[in-house]
Amino acid sequence: MASVATLPNLVEPSFWVRPATEIEPDLALLRRSPLTYFPEPEVPEDSPLEQGPGIWAITRLDDILEISRTPTVFSSASGITATDVPPEFNEFFSSMIAMDDPRHARLRRIISAGFTPKMLKRLEDSVQQVARGIVEGIADRGEVDFVVDVAAALPLKIVCDLMGIPESQFQFVFDRTNIILGAGDPEYVPEGTDVLTALLTAGGELAQLMNEVATSKKGGDGTDLTSVLMNTELHDDRLTDADLASFFILLVVAGNETTRNAISWGLEYLTDNPDQRSIWVNDFDRVAPTAVDEIVRLASPVTYMRRTALSDYELRGQTIKAGEKVAMFYLAANRDEDHFENPYQFDVLRNPNHHVGFGGPGPHFCLGAHLARREITVMFHELFDKLPDIRATGEPEPLLSSFIHAVKHLKAEFTPR
């Protein structure tokens, strides 16, 4: 059994709601330290979940790359967050990102087959139209909650349109995804509420919605992804109803929450760094690829992902024993001084920028990375074009979570059109 560290515990959600001036030195200290083993968040006494023994915190980029490239040792199938949950619960909420090959490869292959060049082109065109509509819809207001009114609105509509979800259900989907990823935050799950019940209720409601939509698409000629997956035979392989519902939950949670947080943090970084904003505005198309990757690097919307060792493995002189858990802290690694010059500086021209904001290399690299980059690029193009002086005017209100680096609210102001 590893000894538990006395260093600041970044597995605890309270670690992440502190000012950056406190968080960043602690992350730097952890990167300089030997591999560190932390206690897991405390499970309430009345919870059916068991208190786990602890988890290794992986904060260096090289270590995360090594673990990501060794999926035969570091398994996803036991869960992607620090706390252990029943396997059926895990797969229901996490779909293929909580699976190992060959199950993971099968599901990813089926889903990927739905993303034809024609569908990807239609998605790209849709992003442009949706972003323009969102910005025009707020242009006369002068003040917005940037997260709710702008950053969240784009990926929510894109994902729902992709899956053929009617617009009347968008707010329903938004509210349920907030519960699933914000279950530890009292804004989304009030204190005194049973968290597991809230999670299962939200997930069950999303699954029911997806099943109803899928049933309506069977036998039709729709062009949305649900129609394609329901009506295309892929060499005698297809999604079950449970697979589709689980994938939908993954898509609306991962595809909505992570992109909205990158866009939200992006406005904050651009407000705090007007010189970098000017560089991007003055040569938007050339700078966009590096600017977007820099936003993703610093924002690191997914703070960490867990793996479980299937056999003993030596990492940097420390033996991680079979059955022990590791948490790959992408946000910490994206500030690794050994790989990023001036890692805390927001540099829209940073190149190279080998961040792990979309996860590490290997079978679980983010399937939606291209779409996320497109959404971030288009949204800032529309903002610069139509609301050129938009800026964050309040402090970002962070989500109480160690898993997602989320902004719940961010006040923004601009000159109304």
C-alpha positions as CSV (number, residue, x, y, z in Angstrom):
1,M,0.0,0.0,0.0
2,A,1.4,3.4,-1.0
3,S,1.8,6.0,1.7
4,V,-0.7,8.9,1.5
5,A,0.8,12.3,0.7
6,T,0.5,15.4,2.8
7,L,0.9,17.7,-0.2
8,P,-2.2,19.7,-1.4
9,N,-4.8,17.1,-2.5
10,L,-5.8,18.0,-6.1
11,V,-8.3,15.1,-6.1
12,E,-10.6,17.1,-3.8
13,P,-13.0,19.5,-5.5
14,S,-12.1,22.3,-3.1
15,F,-8.6,22.4,-4.5
16,W,-10.0,23.8,-7.8
17,V,-12.2,26.6,-6.6
18,R,-9.3,28.6,-5.2
19,P,-7.6,31.5,-7.0
20,A,-5.2,30.6,-9.7
21,T,-2.5,32.2,-7.7
22,E,-2.9,29.4,-5.2
23,I,-3.6,26.5,-7.5
24,E,-0.7,27.0,-9.9
25,P,2.2,26.9,-7.3
26,D,0.7,23.7,-5.9
27,L,0.6,22.1,-9.3
28,A,4.2,23.2,-9.9
29,L,5.2,21.6,-6.5
30,L,3.5,18.4,-7.4
31,R,5.2,18.2,-10.8
32,R,8.6,18.6,-9.1
33,S,7.7,15.9,-6.5
34,P,7.9,12.1,-6.8
35,L,4.7,10.4,-7.8
36,T,2.2,11.2,-5.2
37,Y,-0.6,9.1,-3.7
38,F,-3.7,10.9,-2.4
39,P,-6.8,9.9,-0.5
40,E,-10.0,9.9,-2.5
41,P,-12.9,12.2,-1.9
42,E,-14.8,11.1,1.2
43,V,-17.9,9.0,0.4
44,P,-20.9,9.9,2.6
45,E,-21.8,7.4,5.3
46,D,-25.2,6.7,3.9
47,S,-23.9,6.2,0.3
48,P,-23.9,2.7,-1.2
49,L,-20.5,3.4,-2.7
50,E,-17.4,2.1,-0.9
51,Q,-14.6,4.4,0.2
52,G,-11.6,3.9,-2.1
53,P,-8.1,3.4,-0.8
54,G,-6.5,6.3,-2.8
55,I,-5.2,7.3,-6.2
56,W,-1.9,8.2,-7.8
57,A,-1.8,11.8,-9.1
58,I,0.0,12.0,-12.4
59,T,1.0,15.6,-13.2
60,R,3.9,15.5,-15.6
61,L,3.3,15.4,-19.3
62,D,5.8,12.6,-20.0
63,D,4.1,10.4,-17.5
64,I,0.7,11.0,-19.0
65,L,1.9,10.2,-22.5
66,E,3.5,7.0,-21.2
67,I,0.3,5.9,-19.5
68,S,-1.9,6.8,-22.4
69,R,0.2,4.8,-24.8
70,T,0.0,1.7,-22.5
71,P,-3.7,0.8,-22.5
72,T,-2.9,-2.9,-22.0
73,V,-1.7,-2.0,-18.5
74,F,-3.8,1.1,-17.7
75,S,-7.4,0.2,-18.1
76,S,-10.4,2.5,-18.6
77,A,-13.0,-0.2,-17.9
78,S,-13.0,0.2,-14.1
79,G,-14.0,3.9,-14.3
80,I,-12.8,7.3,-15.4
81,T,-13.2,9.2,-12.1
82,A,-11.5,8.6,-8.8
83,T,-14.6,7.1,-7.0
84,D,-15.5,3.5,-7.9
85,V,-19.0,3.0,-9.1
86,P,-20.9,-0.1,-10.2
87,P,-19.9,-1.3,-13.7
88,E,-23.4,-0.8,-15.2
89,F,-23.5,2.8,-13.7
90,N,-20.0,3.5,-15.2
91,E,-20.9,2.3,-18.7
92,F,-24.3,4.0,-18.7
93,F,-22.7,7.5,-18.0
94,S,-19.4,7.0,-19.8
95,S,-20.1,4.8,-22.8
96,M,-17.0,3.9,-24.8
97,I,-14.5,6.1,-22.8
98,A,-15.0,3.6,-19.9
99,M,-14.3,0.6,-22.0
100,D,-11.1,-1.3,-23.2
101,D,-10.6,-2.9,-26.5
102,P,-12.1,-4.8,-28.2
103,R,-15.4,-3.4,-26.9
104,H,-14.1,0.1,-27.1
105,A,-12.8,-0.4,-30.6
106,R,-16.1,-1.9,-31.8
107,L,-18.3,0.9,-30.4
108,R,-15.9,3.6,-31.7
109,R,-15.9,2.0,-35.1
110,I,-19.6,2.0,-35.4
111,I,-19.9,5.6,-34.2
112,S,-17.1,6.8,-36.5
113,A,-18.8,5.2,-39.5
114,G,-21.6,7.7,-39.0
115,F,-19.3,10.6,-39.5
116,T,-19.1,10.6,-43.2
117,P,-17.4,13.4,-45.2
118,K,-20.9,14.6,-46.2
119,M,-22.0,14.8,-42.6
120,L,-18.8,16.5,-41.4
121,K,-19.2,19.1,-44.1
122,R,-22.8,19.7,-43.0
123,L,-21.7,20.0,-39.4
124,E,-19.1,22.6,-40.3
125,D,-21.7,24.7,-42.2
126,S,-24.1,24.3,-39.3
127,V,-21.5,25.6,-36.8
128,Q,-21.2,28.8,-38.8
129,Q,-25.0,29.4,-39.0
130,V,-25.6,28.6,-35.3
131,A,-22.7,30.8,-34.0
132,R,-23.9,33.7,-36.1
133,G,-27.5,33.3,-34.8
134,I,-26.3,33.2,-31.2
135,V,-24.2,36.4,-31.5
136,E,-26.9,38.3,-33.4
137,G,-29.4,37.2,-30.8
138,I,-27.5,39.0,-28.0
139,A,-26.1,41.9,-30.0
140,D,-28.5,44.5,-28.7
141,R,-28.2,43.6,-25.0
142,G,-24.9,45.0,-24.0
143,E,-24.5,42.6,-21.1
144,V,-24.8,38.7,-20.9
145,D,-23.9,35.7,-18.8
146,F,-21.3,34.6,-21.4
147,V,-21.4,31.0,-20.3
148,V,-25.2,30.5,-20.4
149,D,-26.0,32.9,-23.3
150,V,-23.1,32.2,-25.6
151,A,-20.6,29.5,-24.8
152,A,-23.1,26.9,-23.8
153,A,-25.6,27.7,-26.5
154,L,-23.3,26.7,-29.5
155,P,-22.2,23.2,-28.6
156,L,-25.6,22.4,-27.1
157,K,-27.4,23.1,-30.4
158,I,-24.8,21.5,-32.5
159,V,-24.9,18.2,-30.5
160,C,-28.7,18.2,-30.3
161,D,-29.1,18.9,-34.0
162,L,-26.5,16.2,-34.8
163,M,-28.5,13.6,-32.9
164,G,-31.9,14.9,-34.2
165,I,-33.1,16.1,-30.8
166,P,-36.0,18.6,-31.2
167,E,-35.3,22.2,-30.2
168,S,-38.1,22.1,-27.6
169,Q,-35.9,19.7,-25.6
170,F,-32.6,21.8,-25.7
171,Q,-33.1,23.3,-22.2
172,F,-34.1,19.9,-20.8
173,V,-30.8,18.4,-22.1
174,F,-28.8,21.4,-20.8
175,D,-30.2,21.1,-17.3
176,R,-29.6,17.3,-17.1
177,T,-26.0,17.6,-18.3
178,N,-25.3,20.2,-15.7
179,I,-26.5,17.7,-13.0
180,I,-24.4,14.9,-14.4
181,L,-21.1,16.8,-14.4
182,G,-22.0,19.2,-11.6
183,A,-23.4,16.7,-9.1
184,G,-21.0,17.9,-6.4
185,D,-21.9,21.5,-6.8
186,P,-24.9,22.8,-4.7
187,E,-26.1,25.0,-7.6
188,Y,-27.0,21.9,-9.6
189,V,-27.6,19.3,-6.9
190,P,-28.7,21.1,-3.7
191,E,-27.2,20.1,-0.4
192,G,-29.2,17.3,1.3
193,T,-30.1,15.8,-2.1
194,D,-29.0,12.2,-2.7
195,V,-26.3,12.6,-5.4
196,L,-26.6,9.1,-6.8
197,T,-30.4,9.5,-7.2
198,A,-29.9,12.9,-8.9
199,L,-27.4,11.4,-11.3
200,L,-29.5,8.3,-12.1
201,T,-32.6,10.4,-12.6
202,A,-30.9,12.9,-14.9
203,G,-29.2,10.1,-16.9
204,G,-32.4,8.1,-17.1
205,E,-34.3,11.0,-18.4
206,L,-31.7,11.6,-21.1
207,A,-31.7,8.0,-22.1
208,Q,-35.5,8.0,-22.3
209,L,-35.4,11.0,-24.6
210,M,-32.8,9.4,-26.8
211,N,-34.8,6.1,-27.0
212,E,-37.9,8.1,-28.1
213,V,-36.0,10.0,-30.7
214,A,-34.3,6.8,-32.0
215,T,-37.7,5.0,-32.3
216,S,-39.0,7.9,-34.3
217,K,-36.1,7.6,-36.7
218,K,-36.2,3.9,-37.5
219,G,-37.1,3.2,-41.1
220,G,-36.8,6.9,-42.0
221,D,-34.5,8.7,-44.4
222,G,-33.2,11.4,-42.0
223,T,-29.7,12.6,-42.3
224,D,-29.0,13.2,-38.6
225,L,-26.6,10.8,-36.9
226,T,-29.3,9.0,-35.0
227,S,-31.1,8.2,-38.3
228,V,-27.8,7.0,-39.8
229,L,-27.0,4.8,-36.9
230,M,-30.5,3.4,-36.7
231,N,-30.8,2.6,-40.4
232,T,-27.4,1.7,-41.7
233,E,-26.2,-1.9,-41.5
234,L,-22.5,-2.0,-40.7
235,H,-21.4,-5.6,-41.6
236,D,-24.0,-7.1,-39.3
237,D,-22.9,-4.8,-36.5
238,R,-25.0,-2.0,-35.0
239,L,-25.7,-0.2,-31.8
240,T,-28.1,-1.6,-29.3
241,D,-30.7,0.8,-27.8
242,A,-28.6,0.8,-24.6
243,D,-25.4,1.6,-26.6
244,L,-27.1,4.5,-28.3
245,A,-28.6,6.0,-25.1
246,S,-25.2,5.8,-23.4
247,F,-23.4,7.3,-26.4
248,F,-25.9,10.2,-26.4
249,I,-25.3,10.9,-22.8
250,L,-21.5,10.9,-23.5
251,L,-22.0,13.2,-26.5
252,V,-24.2,15.8,-24.8
253,V,-22.1,15.8,-21.7
254,A,-18.6,15.7,-23.3
255,G,-19.5,17.5,-26.5
256,N,-21.4,20.2,-24.7
257,E,-19.6,20.8,-21.4
258,T,-16.0,20.7,-22.6
259,T,-16.5,23.0,-25.6
260,R,-18.5,25.5,-23.7
261,N,-15.8,25.7,-21.0
262,A,-13.1,26.2,-23.6
263,I,-15.0,29.1,-25.1
264,S,-15.8,30.5,-21.7
265,W,-12.2,30.4,-20.5
266,G,-11.1,31.7,-23.9
267,L,-13.0,35.0,-23.4
268,E,-11.4,35.3,-19.9
269,Y,-7.9,34.8,-21.3
270,L,-8.4,37.2,-24.2
271,T,-9.8,39.9,-21.8
272,D,-6.8,39.5,-19.5
273,N,-4.3,39.6,-22.4
274,P,-5.4,42.4,-24.8
275,D,-2.1,42.2,-26.7
276,Q,-2.8,38.5,-27.6
277,R,-6.3,39.4,-28.6
278,S,-5.0,42.1,-31.0
279,I,-2.6,39.6,-32.6
280,W,-5.5,37.2,-33.3
281,V,-8.0,39.9,-34.4
282,N,-5.5,41.5,-36.8
283,D,-4.8,38.2,-38.6
284,F,-7.7,35.9,-37.6
285,D,-7.4,33.0,-40.1
286,R,-3.6,32.6,-39.8
287,V,-3.6,32.8,-36.0
288,A,-6.8,30.8,-35.3
289,P,-5.2,27.3,-35.3
290,T,-2.6,28.2,-32.7
291,A,-4.9,30.5,-30.7
292,V,-7.5,27.8,-30.3
293,D,-5.0,25.2,-29.2
294,E,-3.6,27.7,-26.7
295,I,-7.1,28.2,-25.3
296,V,-7.6,24.4,-25.0
297,R,-4.2,24.0,-23.4
298,L,-4.8,26.5,-20.6
299,A,-8.5,25.8,-20.2
300,S,-8.0,21.9,-20.1
301,P,-11.8,21.4,-19.8
302,V,-11.3,17.9,-18.5
303,T,-9.1,18.3,-15.5
304,Y,-8.2,14.6,-15.2
305,M,-9.0,11.1,-16.4
306,R,-8.5,7.9,-14.3
307,R,-7.0,4.6,-15.3
308,T,-6.6,1.4,-13.3
309,A,-3.4,-0.7,-13.4
310,L,-4.0,-4.3,-14.6
311,S,-0.5,-5.4,-13.6
312,D,2.4,-4.0,-11.7
313,Y,4.1,-1.2,-13.6
314,E,7.1,1.0,-12.8
315,L,6.8,4.7,-13.6
316,R,9.6,7.0,-12.8
317,G,11.0,4.7,-10.2
318,Q,7.7,4.1,-8.4
319,T,5.9,0.8,-8.6
320,I,2.2,1.2,-9.3
321,K,0.6,-2.1,-8.2
322,A,-2.1,-4.0,-10.0
323,G,-5.5,-2.7,-9.0
324,E,-4.2,0.7,-8.1
325,K,-5.7,3.8,-9.7
326,V,-4.0,6.7,-11.4
327,A,-5.4,10.1,-12.3
328,M,-3.9,11.8,-15.3
329,F,-4.2,15.5,-14.5
330,Y,-4.2,17.0,-18.0
331,L,-4.5,20.5,-16.6
332,A,-1.3,20.1,-14.6
333,A,0.5,18.5,-17.5
334,N,-0.5,21.3,-19.8
335,R,1.6,23.6,-17.6
336,D,4.6,21.4,-17.5
337,E,7.7,23.6,-17.5
338,D,9.7,20.8,-19.2
339,H,7.5,21.1,-22.3
340,F,6.0,24.6,-22.4
341,E,8.1,27.7,-22.3
342,N,6.5,30.3,-20.0
343,P,3.6,27.8,-19.4
344,Y,1.4,30.3,-17.6
345,Q,1.6,32.8,-20.4
346,F,-1.3,32.9,-22.8
347,D,0.4,32.9,-26.2
348,V,-1.9,32.7,-29.3
349,L,1.2,32.0,-31.5
350,R,2.6,29.2,-29.3
351,N,4.2,26.6,-31.6
352,P,4.8,23.8,-31.0
353,N,1.9,23.2,-28.5
354,H,1.8,19.5,-27.8
355,H,-0.9,19.8,-25.1
356,V,-3.2,17.0,-23.9
357,G,-6.3,19.1,-23.7
358,F,-8.1,16.5,-25.8
359,G,-6.7,13.6,-23.8
360,G,-3.5,11.7,-24.3
361,P,-2.5,9.7,-27.4
362,G,-3.8,6.3,-27.8
363,P,-7.3,4.7,-28.3
364,H,-9.1,7.2,-26.2
365,F,-8.0,10.4,-27.9
366,C,-11.1,12.7,-28.2
367,L,-13.3,11.7,-31.2
368,G,-14.7,15.2,-31.3
369,A,-11.5,17.2,-31.2
370,H,-11.9,18.5,-34.8
371,L,-15.5,19.6,-34.2
372,A,-14.5,21.3,-30.9
373,R,-11.7,23.3,-32.6
374,R,-14.2,24.3,-35.3
375,E,-16.8,25.5,-32.8
376,I,-14.2,27.6,-30.8
377,T,-12.8,29.1,-34.0
378,V,-16.1,30.1,-35.5
379,M,-17.5,31.5,-32.2
380,F,-14.6,33.8,-31.7
381,H,-14.7,34.9,-35.4
382,E,-18.4,35.9,-35.0
383,L,-17.7,37.7,-31.7
384,F,-14.7,39.6,-33.1
385,D,-16.7,40.5,-36.2
386,K,-20.0,41.6,-34.6
387,L,-19.1,42.5,-31.0
388,P,-15.5,43.6,-31.3
389,D,-15.3,45.1,-27.7
390,I,-16.8,42.1,-25.9
391,R,-14.9,41.4,-22.7
392,A,-15.3,39.6,-19.4
393,T,-16.2,42.0,-16.6
394,G,-16.6,39.6,-13.7
395,E,-14.6,36.8,-12.2
396,P,-15.3,33.3,-13.6
397,E,-17.5,31.4,-11.2
398,P,-15.9,27.9,-11.1
399,L,-17.7,24.6,-10.8
400,L,-17.0,22.7,-7.6
401,S,-15.4,19.8,-9.3
402,S,-12.0,18.1,-9.6
403,F,-13.0,16.3,-12.8
404,I,-14.2,19.2,-15.0
405,H,-12.4,22.6,-15.2
406,A,-15.7,24.4,-15.7
407,V,-17.0,27.9,-15.5
408,K,-20.7,28.2,-14.4
409,H,-21.1,31.9,-15.0
410,L,-19.1,34.7,-16.5
411,K,-20.4,38.3,-16.8
412,A,-19.5,39.9,-20.1
413,E,-20.2,43.4,-21.5
414,F,-20.0,45.0,-25.0
415,T,-21.3,48.0,-26.9
416,P,-24.8,47.1,-28.1
417,R,-25.5,47.1,-31.8
